[in-house]
Amino acid sequence: MNWSINLRQRDKIALALGIIFLVIVLANWFMSYSMKQISGQFKSVYEDRLVPALDISAIVERSYENHLLLEEHILAAEAGVKEKLASQISQNQHEIDSILVKFEATYLTKEEYKDLQNYKVARQDLLEVQQAILKQSGDLNTREAREKFTTAGNTTFQLLLNPLHDLSKVQETVGHDLLDSAERQMNAIKILSTLVIAMAVIIALLVATLLQTSKKLNSIKQQNFHWN
């Protein structure tokens, strides 16, 4: 009867070992999956948030530079200086075009896409005003060019900055969300790691119990061969 009870105990231990092994396998799979997710999130923070944030800063910088160059163009008296300033403005615009192409290739949220479209509209308005001012300044219509610069020029320039500031805020917000998500997953991995260690300890105890049971069974079998 004791032998039958020990067999049932051994079956229970074997079942417990199987369940624990399955839990450990699933926990390892989840940890591996989570690590890939975290790696992707950190990659996204760099490629889709940090780099675009730097690109937006570069666009703002070149936009401010062009605004100042445009004012210098109006104040310049020599045709050669005006031509050089116009060339610098054109070069900055080409650089902004290149940055925009790179920016559009990154992952964009709905809010980012909307802000980007608003920026494009505002930029087109500004470019038209700037071209009109450059023409007036190039034709030495300094008074008209200055008046247009201080009215339409400043207004369209301010309207250009608004969507750029909105895009910058989105980069910060989404970046923080990605980092928070990565932190939560790291905490989950820590909990699972502790669980796996606990499971390993339980397995060790169950194996020890199973070995003890086997020894008892062997002892009972040996006694059966020495009956009188």
Secondary structure as UniProt FT lines:
FT   HELIX           2..44
FT   HELIX           45..50
FT   HELIX           51..75
FT   HELIX           79..104
FT   HELIX           110..138
FT   TURN            139..140
FT   HELIX           142..148
FT   HELIX           149..153
FT   HELIX           154..224
FT   TURN            225..226
//
